[in-house]
């Protein structure tokens, strides 16, 4: 799960350049697929200035390269997650 945020003062949606950066970033997901990155879901909390992007990647470096365009204006974190179904199967007492 990738979590990216910015403060309202530097919101990329408030400038033509920032908006274009986001459009280009999102369009790049087709290229990222060729590197083994699959977008499972993506959500924007516009009033909170947060992006949540659920990603499945074959390698960490390719995933970092995909998110690189966001770095100049965003703060991000990548949280490895698993589904609750997988987790509850994993933790079952033997």
DONUSE-957733 format. One record per atom (N, C-alpha, C, CB): atom name; x, y, z. Coordinates in steps of 0.1 Angstrom, whole numbers. Glycine has a CB too. Layout:
<node at="CA" xx="X" yy="Y" zz="Z"/>
...
This chain:
<node at="N" xx="9" yy="-12" zz="0"/>
<node at="CA" xx="0" yy="0" zz="0"/>
<node at="C" xx="9" yy="12" zz="0"/>
<node at="CB" xx="-10" yy="0" zz="12"/>
<node at="N" xx="8" yy="20" zz="-10"/>
<node at="CA" xx="15" yy="33" zz="-10"/>
<node at="C" xx="6" yy="44" zz="-6"/>
<node at="CB" xx="21" yy="36" zz="-25"/>
<node at="N" xx="12" yy="53" zz="2"/>
<node at="CA" xx="5" yy="64" zz="8"/>
<node at="C" xx="13" yy="77" zz="5"/>
<node at="CB" xx="3" yy="62" zz="24"/>
<node at="N" xx="7" yy="86" zz="-2"/>
<node at="CA" xx="14" yy="98" zz="-6"/>
<node at="C" xx="5" yy="110" zz="-2"/>
<node at="CB" xx="17" yy="99" zz="-21"/>
<node at="N" xx="12" yy="120" zz="3"/>
<node at="CA" xx="5" yy="132" zz="8"/>
<node at="C" xx="13" yy="144" zz="5"/>
<node at="CB" xx="1" yy="131" zz="22"/>
<node at="N" xx="6" yy="155" zz="5"/>
<node at="CA" xx="12" yy="169" zz="4"/>
<node at="C" xx="4" yy="178" zz="12"/>
<node at="CB" xx="14" yy="173" zz="-11"/>
<node at="N" xx="9" yy="190" zz="15"/>
<node at="CA" xx="1" yy="200" zz="22"/>
<node at="C" xx="-7" yy="209" zz="12"/>
<node at="CB" xx="9" yy="209" zz="31"/>
<node at="N" xx="-17" yy="215" zz="16"/>
<node at="CA" xx="-25" yy="223" zz="6"/>
<node at="C" xx="-17" yy="234" zz="-1"/>
<node at="CB" xx="-37" yy="229" zz="14"/>
<node at="N" xx="-7" yy="239" zz="5"/>
<node at="CA" xx="1" yy="250" zz="-1"/>
<node at="C" xx="8" yy="245" zz="-13"/>
<node at="CB" xx="10" yy="255" zz="9"/>
<node at="N" xx="13" yy="232" zz="-13"/>
<node at="CA" xx="20" yy="228" zz="-25"/>
<node at="C" xx="12" yy="217" zz="-33"/>
<node at="CB" xx="33" yy="222" zz="-21"/>
<node at="N" xx="-1" yy="218" zz="-33"/>
<node at="CA" xx="-9" yy="208" zz="-40"/>
<node at="C" xx="-7" yy="209" zz="-55"/>
<node at="CB" xx="-24" yy="211" zz="-37"/>
<node at="N" xx="-3" yy="198" zz="-61"/>
<node at="CA" xx="0" yy="198" zz="-75"/>
<node at="C" xx="-12" yy="201" zz="-84"/>
<node at="CB" xx="6" yy="185" zz="-79"/>
<node at="N" xx="-24" yy="199" zz="-78"/>
<node at="CA" xx="-36" yy="202" zz="-86"/>
<node at="C" xx="-39" yy="217" zz="-87"/>
<node at="CB" xx="-48" yy="195" zz="-79"/>
<node at="N" xx="-31" yy="225" zz="-81"/>
<node at="CA" xx="-33" yy="240" zz="-81"/>
<node at="C" xx="-25" yy="247" zz="-92"/>
<node at="CB" xx="-30" yy="246" zz="-68"/>
<node at="N" xx="-17" yy="239" zz="-99"/>
<node at="CA" xx="-9" yy="246" zz="-110"/>
<node at="C" xx="-10" yy="237" zz="-122"/>
<node at="CB" xx="5" yy="248" zz="-105"/>
<node at="N" xx="-8" yy="243" zz="-133"/>
<node at="CA" xx="-8" yy="236" zz="-146"/>
<node at="C" xx="3" yy="226" zz="-146"/>
<node at="CB" xx="-7" yy="246" zz="-158"/>
<node at="N" xx="15" yy="230" zz="-142"/>
<node at="CA" xx="27" yy="221" zz="-141"/>
<node at="C" xx="24" yy="209" zz="-132"/>
<node at="CB" xx="39" yy="229" zz="-137"/>
<node at="N" xx="19" yy="212" zz="-120"/>
<node at="CA" xx="16" yy="201" zz="-110"/>
<node at="C" xx="6" yy="192" zz="-116"/>
<node at="CB" xx="12" yy="207" zz="-97"/>
<node at="N" xx="-5" yy="197" zz="-121"/>
<node at="CA" xx="-15" yy="188" zz="-127"/>
<node at="C" xx="-10" yy="180" zz="-138"/>
<node at="CB" xx="-27" yy="197" zz="-132"/>
<node at="N" xx="-2" yy="185" zz="-146"/>
<node at="CA" xx="4" yy="177" zz="-157"/>
<node at="C" xx="14" yy="167" zz="-152"/>
<node at="CB" xx="12" yy="187" zz="-167"/>
<node at="N" xx="21" yy="169" zz="-141"/>
<node at="CA" xx="29" yy="159" zz="-135"/>
<node at="C" xx="21" yy="148" zz="-130"/>
<node at="CB" xx="37" yy="165" zz="-123"/>
<node at="N" xx="10" yy="150" zz="-124"/>
<node at="CA" xx="1" yy="139" zz="-119"/>
<node at="C" xx="-5" yy="132" zz="-131"/>
<node at="CB" xx="-10" yy="145" zz="-111"/>
<node at="N" xx="-9" yy="139" zz="-142"/>
<node at="CA" xx="-14" yy="132" zz="-153"/>
<node at="C" xx="-4" yy="123" zz="-160"/>
<node at="CB" xx="-19" yy="142" zz="-164"/>
<node at="N" xx="8" yy="128" zz="-161"/>
<node at="CA" xx="19" yy="120" zz="-167"/>
<node at="C" xx="23" yy="108" zz="-158"/>
<node at="CB" xx="32" yy="129" zz="-169"/>
<node at="N" xx="23" yy="110" zz="-145"/>
<node at="CA" xx="26" yy="100" zz="-135"/>
<node at="C" xx="16" yy="88" zz="-137"/>
<node at="CB" xx="26" yy="105" zz="-121"/>
<node at="N" xx="3" yy="92" zz="-137"/>
<node at="CA" xx="-7" yy="82" zz="-138"/>
<node at="C" xx="-7" yy="75" zz="-151"/>
<node at="CB" xx="-21" yy="88" zz="-135"/>
<node at="N" xx="-4" yy="82" zz="-162"/>
<node at="CA" xx="-3" yy="76" zz="-175"/>
<node at="C" xx="8" yy="66" zz="-176"/>
<node at="CB" xx="-2" yy="87" zz="-186"/>
<node at="N" xx="19" yy="68" zz="-168"/>
<node at="CA" xx="30" yy="59" zz="-168"/>
<node at="C" xx="28" yy="45" zz="-162"/>
<node at="CB" xx="41" yy="66" zz="-160"/>
<node at="N" xx="16" yy="43" zz="-157"/>
<node at="CA" xx="13" yy="30" zz="-151"/>
<node at="C" xx="13" yy="19" zz="-162"/>
<node at="CB" xx="0" yy="30" zz="-143"/>
<node at="N" xx="10" yy="23" zz="-174"/>
<node at="CA" xx="10" yy="13" zz="-185"/>
<node at="C" xx="25" yy="8" zz="-187"/>
<node at="CB" xx="5" yy="19" zz="-198"/>
<node at="N" xx="34" yy="17" zz="-187"/>
<node at="CA" xx="48" yy="14" zz="-188"/>
<node at="C" xx="53" yy="6" zz="-176"/>
<node at="CB" xx="57" yy="26" zz="-190"/>
<node at="N" xx="48" yy="9" zz="-164"/>
<node at="CA" xx="52" yy="2" zz="-152"/>
<node at="C" xx="47" yy="-12" zz="-152"/>
<node at="CB" xx="46" yy="10" zz="-140"/>
<node at="N" xx="36" yy="-15" zz="-159"/>
<node at="CA" xx="31" yy="-29" zz="-160"/>
<node at="C" xx="41" yy="-38" zz="-167"/>
<node at="CB" xx="18" yy="-29" zz="-167"/>
<node at="N" xx="48" yy="-32" zz="-176"/>
<node at="CA" xx="58" yy="-40" zz="-183"/>
<node at="C" xx="70" yy="-43" zz="-175"/>
<node at="CB" xx="63" yy="-32" zz="-196"/>
<node at="N" xx="72" yy="-36" zz="-164"/>
<node at="CA" xx="83" yy="-39" zz="-154"/>
<node at="C" xx="78" yy="-47" zz="-142"/>
<node at="CB" xx="88" yy="-25" zz="-149"/>
<node at="N" xx="66" yy="-52" zz="-143"/>
<node at="CA" xx="61" yy="-61" zz="-133"/>
<node at="C" xx="53" yy="-54" zz="-122"/>
<node at="CB" xx="72" yy="-68" zz="-127"/>
<node at="N" xx="48" yy="-42" zz="-124"/>
<node at="CA" xx="41" yy="-34" zz="-114"/>
<node at="C" xx="26" yy="-34" zz="-118"/>
<node at="CB" xx="46" yy="-19" zz="-113"/>
<node at="N" xx="18" yy="-39" zz="-109"/>
<node at="CA" xx="3" yy="-40" zz="-112"/>
<node at="C" xx="-4" yy="-31" zz="-102"/>
<node at="CB" xx="-2" yy="-55" zz="-111"/>
<node at="N" xx="-12" yy="-22" zz="-107"/>
<node at="CA" xx="-20" yy="-13" zz="-98"/>
<node at="C" xx="-33" yy="-21" zz="-95"/>
<node at="CB" xx="-23" yy="1" zz="-105"/>
<node at="N" xx="-35" yy="-24" zz="-82"/>
<node at="CA" xx="-47" yy="-31" zz="-78"/>
<node at="C" xx="-58" yy="-22" zz="-75"/>
<node at="CB" xx="-44" yy="-40" zz="-67"/>
<node at="N" xx="-55" yy="-10" zz="-71"/>
<node at="CA" xx="-65" yy="0" zz="-68"/>
<node at="C" xx="-58" yy="14" zz="-65"/>
<node at="CB" xx="-73" yy="-4" zz="-55"/>
<node at="N" xx="-65" yy="24" zz="-67"/>
<node at="CA" xx="-59" yy="38" zz="-65"/>
<node at="C" xx="-71" yy="47" zz="-61"/>
<node at="CB" xx="-52" yy="43" zz="-78"/>
<node at="N" xx="-68" yy="55" zz="-50"/>
<node at="CA" xx="-78" yy="63" zz="-45"/>
<node at="C" xx="-72" yy="77" zz="-41"/>
<node at="CB" xx="-85" yy="57" zz="-33"/>
<node at="N" xx="-80" yy="87" zz="-42"/>
<node at="CA" xx="-76" yy="100" zz="-38"/>
<node at="C" xx="-86" yy="106" zz="-28"/>
<node at="CB" xx="-76" yy="110" zz="-51"/>
<node at="N" xx="-80" yy="110" zz="-17"/>
<node at="CA" xx="-88" yy="118" zz="-7"/>
<node at="C" xx="-85" yy="132" zz="-9"/>
<node at="CB" xx="-85" yy="113" zz="8"/>
<node at="N" xx="-92" yy="138" zz="-18"/>
<node at="CA" xx="-89" yy="152" zz="-23"/>
<node at="C" xx="-89" yy="162" zz="-12"/>
<node at="CB" xx="-98" yy="156" zz="-34"/>
<node at="N" xx="-98" yy="162" zz="-3"/>
<node at="CA" xx="-99" yy="172" zz="8"/>
<node at="C" xx="-88" yy="170" zz="18"/>
<node at="CB" xx="-112" yy="171" zz="14"/>
<node at="N" xx="-82" yy="158" zz="18"/>
<node at="CA" xx="-71" yy="155" zz="28"/>
<node at="C" xx="-57" yy="156" zz="21"/>
<node at="CB" xx="-73" yy="142" zz="34"/>
<node at="N" xx="-57" yy="157" zz="7"/>
<node at="CA" xx="-45" yy="158" zz="0"/>
<node at="C" xx="-37" yy="145" zz="1"/>
<node at="CB" xx="-37" yy="170" zz="4"/>
<node at="N" xx="-44" yy="134" zz="0"/>
<node at="CA" xx="-37" yy="121" zz="1"/>
<node at="C" xx="-41" yy="112" zz="-10"/>
<node at="CB" xx="-42" yy="114" zz="15"/>
<node at="N" xx="-31" yy="104" zz="-15"/>
<node at="CA" xx="-33" yy="93" zz="-25"/>
<node at="C" xx="-30" yy="80" zz="-18"/>
<node at="CB" xx="-24" yy="95" zz="-37"/>
<node at="N" xx="-39" yy="70" zz="-21"/>
<node at="CA" xx="-37" yy="56" zz="-16"/>
<node at="C" xx="-36" yy="48" zz="-29"/>
<node at="CB" xx="-48" yy="51" zz="-6"/>
<node at="N" xx="-25" yy="41" zz="-31"/>
<node at="CA" xx="-23" yy="33" zz="-43"/>
<node at="C" xx="-19" yy="19" zz="-39"/>
<node at="CB" xx="-13" yy="39" zz="-53"/>
<node at="N" xx="-28" yy="9" zz="-42"/>
<node at="CA" xx="-25" yy="-5" zz="-39"/>
<node at="C" xx="-17" yy="-11" zz="-51"/>
<node at="CB" xx="-38" yy="-13" zz="-36"/>
<node at="N" xx="-5" yy="-15" zz="-48"/>
<node at="CA" xx="4" yy="-19" zz="-58"/>
<node at="C" xx="9" yy="-34" zz="-55"/>
<node at="CB" xx="16" yy="-10" zz="-59"/>
<node at="N" xx="10" yy="-41" zz="-66"/>
<node at="CA" xx="17" yy="-54" zz="-65"/>
<node at="C" xx="29" yy="-53" zz="-74"/>
<node at="CB" xx="7" yy="-66" zz="-69"/>
<node at="N" xx="41" yy="-56" zz="-69"/>
<node at="CA" xx="53" yy="-54" zz="-77"/>
<node at="C" xx="62" yy="-66" zz="-75"/>
<node at="CB" xx="61" yy="-41" zz="-72"/>
<node at="N" xx="69" yy="-69" zz="-86"/>
<node at="CA" xx="79" yy="-80" zz="-86"/>
<node at="C" xx="91" yy="-77" zz="-79"/>
<node at="CB" xx="82" yy="-85" zz="-100"/>
<node at="N" xx="95" yy="-64" zz="-79"/>
<node at="CA" xx="107" yy="-60" zz="-72"/>
<node at="C" xx="105" yy="-45" zz="-67"/>
<node at="CB" xx="120" yy="-61" zz="-81"/>
<node at="N" xx="112" yy="-43" zz="-56"/>
<node at="CA" xx="110" yy="-30" zz="-49"/>
<node at="C" xx="116" yy="-18" zz="-57"/>
<node at="CB" xx="117" yy="-31" zz="-35"/>
<node at="N" xx="127" yy="-20" zz="-64"/>
<node at="CA" xx="134" yy="-10" zz="-71"/>
<node at="C" xx="124" yy="-4" zz="-82"/>
<node at="CB" xx="147" yy="-14" zz="-77"/>
<node at="N" xx="118" yy="-13" zz="-89"/>
<node at="CA" xx="109" yy="-9" zz="-100"/>
<node at="C" xx="97" yy="-1" zz="-94"/>
<node at="CB" xx="104" yy="-21" zz="-108"/>
<node at="N" xx="93" yy="-5" zz="-83"/>
<node at="CA" xx="82" yy="2" zz="-77"/>
<node at="C" xx="86" yy="16" zz="-73"/>
<node at="CB" xx="76" yy="-5" zz="-64"/>
<node at="N" xx="98" yy="17" zz="-67"/>
<node at="CA" xx="104" yy="31" zz="-64"/>
<node at="C" xx="105" yy="40" zz="-76"/>
<node at="CB" xx="117" yy="29" zz="-57"/>
<node at="N" xx="109" yy="34" zz="-87"/>
<node at="CA" xx="111" yy="42" zz="-99"/>
<node at="C" xx="97" yy="47" zz="-104"/>
<node at="CB" xx="117" yy="33" zz="-110"/>
<node at="N" xx="87" yy="38" zz="-103"/>
<node at="CA" xx="73" yy="43" zz="-106"/>
<node at="C" xx="69" yy="55" zz="-99"/>
<node at="CB" xx="64" yy="31" zz="-104"/>
<node at="N" xx="72" yy="55" zz="-86"/>
<node at="CA" xx="67" yy="66" zz="-77"/>
<node at="C" xx="77" yy="78" zz="-77"/>
<node at="CB" xx="66" yy="61" zz="-63"/>
<node at="N" xx="88" yy="77" zz="-83"/>
<node at="CA" xx="98" yy="88" zz="-83"/>
<node at="C" xx="92" yy="101" zz="-88"/>
<node at="CB" xx="109" yy="84" zz="-92"/>
<node at="N" xx="84" yy="103" zz="-98"/>
<node at="CA" xx="79" yy="116" zz="-102"/>
<node at="C" xx="71" yy="123" zz="-90"/>
<node at="CB" xx="69" yy="114" zz="-113"/>
<node at="N" xx="66" yy="116" zz="-80"/>
<node at="CA" xx="59" yy="123" zz="-69"/>
<node at="C" xx="68" yy="129" zz="-59"/>
<node at="CB" xx="50" yy="113" zz="-63"/>
<node at="N" xx="81" yy="124" zz="-59"/>
<node at="CA" xx="90" yy="128" zz="-48"/>
<node at="C" xx="92" yy="143" zz="-46"/>
<node at="CB" xx="103" yy="122" zz="-50"/>
<node at="N" xx="93" yy="151" zz="-57"/>
<node at="CA" xx="96" yy="165" zz="-54"/>
<node at="C" xx="85" yy="173" zz="-47"/>
<node at="CB" xx="98" yy="172" zz="-67"/>
<node at="N" xx="72" yy="168" zz="-48"/>
<node at="CA" xx="61" yy="176" zz="-42"/>
<node at="C" xx="54" yy="168" zz="-31"/>
<node at="CB" xx="52" yy="180" zz="-52"/>
<node at="N" xx="57" yy="155" zz="-30"/>
<node at="CA" xx="49" yy="146" zz="-21"/>
<node at="C" xx="58" yy="140" zz="-10"/>
<node at="CB" xx="42" yy="136" zz="-29"/>
<node at="N" xx="51" yy="136" zz="1"/>
<node at="CA" xx="58" yy="128" zz="11"/>
<node at="C" xx="51" yy="114" zz="9"/>
<node at="CB" xx="56" yy="133" zz="26"/>
<node at="N" xx="59" yy="103" zz="9"/>
<node at="CA" xx="53" yy="90" zz="6"/>
<node at="C" xx="59" yy="80" zz="16"/>
<node at="CB" xx="55" yy="86" zz="-8"/>
<node at="N" xx="51" yy="69" zz="16"/>
<node at="CA" xx="55" yy="57" zz="24"/>
<node at="C" xx="49" yy="45" zz="17"/>
<node at="CB" xx="50" yy="58" zz="39"/>
<node at="N" xx="56" yy="34" zz="18"/>
<node at="CA" xx="52" yy="22" zz="12"/>
<node at="C" xx="51" yy="12" zz="23"/>
<node at="CB" xx="61" yy="17" zz="0"/>
<node at="N" xx="39" yy="7" zz="25"/>
<node at="CA" xx="36" yy="-3" zz="36"/>
<node at="C" xx="33" yy="-16" zz="30"/>
<node at="CB" xx="24" yy="3" zz="44"/>
<node at="N" xx="41" yy="-26" zz="32"/>
<node at="CA" xx="38" yy="-40" zz="28"/>
<node at="C" xx="26" yy="-45" zz="35"/>
<node at="CB" xx="50" yy="-49" zz="30"/>
<node at="N" xx="16" yy="-50" zz="28"/>
<node at="CA" xx="4" yy="-55" zz="34"/>
<node at="C" xx="0" yy="-69" zz="27"/>
<node at="CB" xx="-8" yy="-45" zz="32"/>
<node at="N" xx="-9" yy="-76" zz="34"/>
<node at="CA" xx="-15" yy="-88" zz="29"/>
<node at="C" xx="-30" yy="-87" zz="32"/>
<node at="CB" xx="-8" yy="-101" zz="36"/>
<node at="N" xx="-37" yy="-96" zz="25"/>
<node at="CA" xx="-52" yy="-95" zz="28"/>
<node at="C" xx="-55" yy="-101" zz="41"/>
<node at="CB" xx="-59" yy="-103" zz="17"/>
<node at="N" xx="-66" yy="-98" zz="47"/>
<node at="CA" xx="-70" yy="-104" zz="60"/>
<node at="C" xx="-72" yy="-119" zz="58"/>
<node at="CB" xx="-83" yy="-97" zz="65"/>
<node at="N" xx="-77" yy="-123" zz="47"/>
<node at="CA" xx="-79" yy="-137" zz="45"/>
<node at="C" xx="-66" yy="-145" zz="45"/>
<node at="CB" xx="-86" yy="-140" zz="31"/>
<node at="N" xx="-56" yy="-140" zz="39"/>
<node at="CA" xx="-43" yy="-146" zz="39"/>
<node at="C" xx="-37" yy="-146" zz="53"/>
<node at="CB" xx="-33" yy="-139" zz="29"/>
<node at="N" xx="-38" yy="-134" zz="60"/>
<node at="CA" xx="-33" yy="-133" zz="73"/>
<node at="C" xx="-39" yy="-142" zz="83"/>
<node at="CB" xx="-34" yy="-118" zz="78"/>
<node at="N" xx="-52" yy="-143" zz="83"/>
<node at="CA" xx="-59" yy="-151" zz="93"/>
<node at="C" xx="-56" yy="-166" zz="90"/>
<node at="CB" xx="-74" yy="-149" zz="92"/>
<node at="N" xx="-53" yy="-170" zz="78"/>
<node at="CA" xx="-49" yy="-184" zz="75"/>
<node at="C" xx="-35" yy="-186" zz="80"/>
<node at="CB" xx="-50" yy="-186" zz="59"/>
<node at="N" xx="-27" yy="-176" zz="79"/>
<node at="CA" xx="-13" yy="-177" zz="83"/>
<node at="C" xx="-12" yy="-179" zz="98"/>
<node at="CB" xx="-5" yy="-165" zz="79"/>
<node at="N" xx="-20" yy="-171" zz="106"/>
<node at="CA" xx="-19" yy="-171" zz="120"/>
<node at="C" xx="-27" yy="-182" zz="127"/>
<node at="CB" xx="-24" yy="-158" zz="125"/>
<node at="N" xx="-34" yy="-191" zz="120"/>
<node at="CA" xx="-42" yy="-201" zz="126"/>
<node at="C" xx="-33" yy="-210" zz="135"/>
<node at="CB" xx="-48" yy="-210" zz="114"/>
<node at="N" xx="-38" yy="-213" zz="147"/>
<node at="CA" xx="-31" yy="-222" zz="156"/>
<node at="C" xx="-30" yy="-236" zz="149"/>
<node at="CB" xx="-38" yy="-223" zz="170"/>
<node at="N" xx="-19" yy="-242" zz="151"/>
<node at="CA" xx="-17" yy="-256" zz="146"/>
<node at="C" xx="-22" yy="-266" zz="155"/>
<node at="CB" xx="-1" yy="-258" zz="143"/>
